[in-house]
């Protein structure tokens, strides 16, 4: 498991991605990640957490916790326009993944292909 604080100043963003383990890539995550985001601030503009494949864009408030299978659902952060976006991220690396989680990922991939 891995936790870290994130401070995003104006101009910062995070490209859409999945947190997927790749044994061929020594820089990849050590496992497929269940992502937990604890939001600390909301006094910023932009900086929405997006799940593009699901057509979902959210701006959680302080104390909100967003949990999702980062290895199945592509996610990112849109550009922070003003203020400081702060959150704490914890990646829980999964070994045994429930089958229904894979079904969610397949539905997301199918939606992306049909766009």
SULRA-V822478 format. One record per backbone hydrogen bond with DSSP energy under -1.0 kcal/mol. CO is the residue of the C=O (numbers start at 1). NH is the residue of the N-H. If there is no record, write none. Layout:
co = {CO | CO}
nh = {NH | NH}
//
This chain:
co = {2 | 4 | 6 | 8 | 9 | 12 | 14 | 17 | 18 | 19 | 22 | 25 | 32 | 33 | 34 | 35 | 36 | 37 | 38 | 39 | 42 | 45 | 45 | 48 | 49 | 50 | 51 | 51 | 52 | 56 | 58 | 61 | 64 | 66 | 68 | 68 | 69 | 69 | 70 | 75 | 76 | 77 | 79 | 80 | 82 | 85 | 86 | 86 | 87 | 88 | 89 | 90 | 91 | 92 | 98 | 99 | 100 | 101 | 102 | 103 | 104 | 105 | 106 | 107 | 108 | 109 | 110}
nh = {91 | 89 | 87 | 85 | 12 | 80 | 77 | 75 | 20 | 33 | 25 | 28 | 94 | 71 | 92 | 68 | 90 | 66 | 88 | 63 | 44 | 81 | 82 | 78 | 58 | 76 | 54 | 56 | 55 | 51 | 49 | 64 | 39 | 37 | 35 | 70 | 72 | 73 | 19 | 17 | 50 | 14 | 47 | 11 | 45 | 8 | 40 | 41 | 6 | 38 | 4 | 36 | 2 | 34 | 101 | 103 | 104 | 105 | 106 | 107 | 108 | 109 | 110 | 111 | 112 | 113 | 114}
//
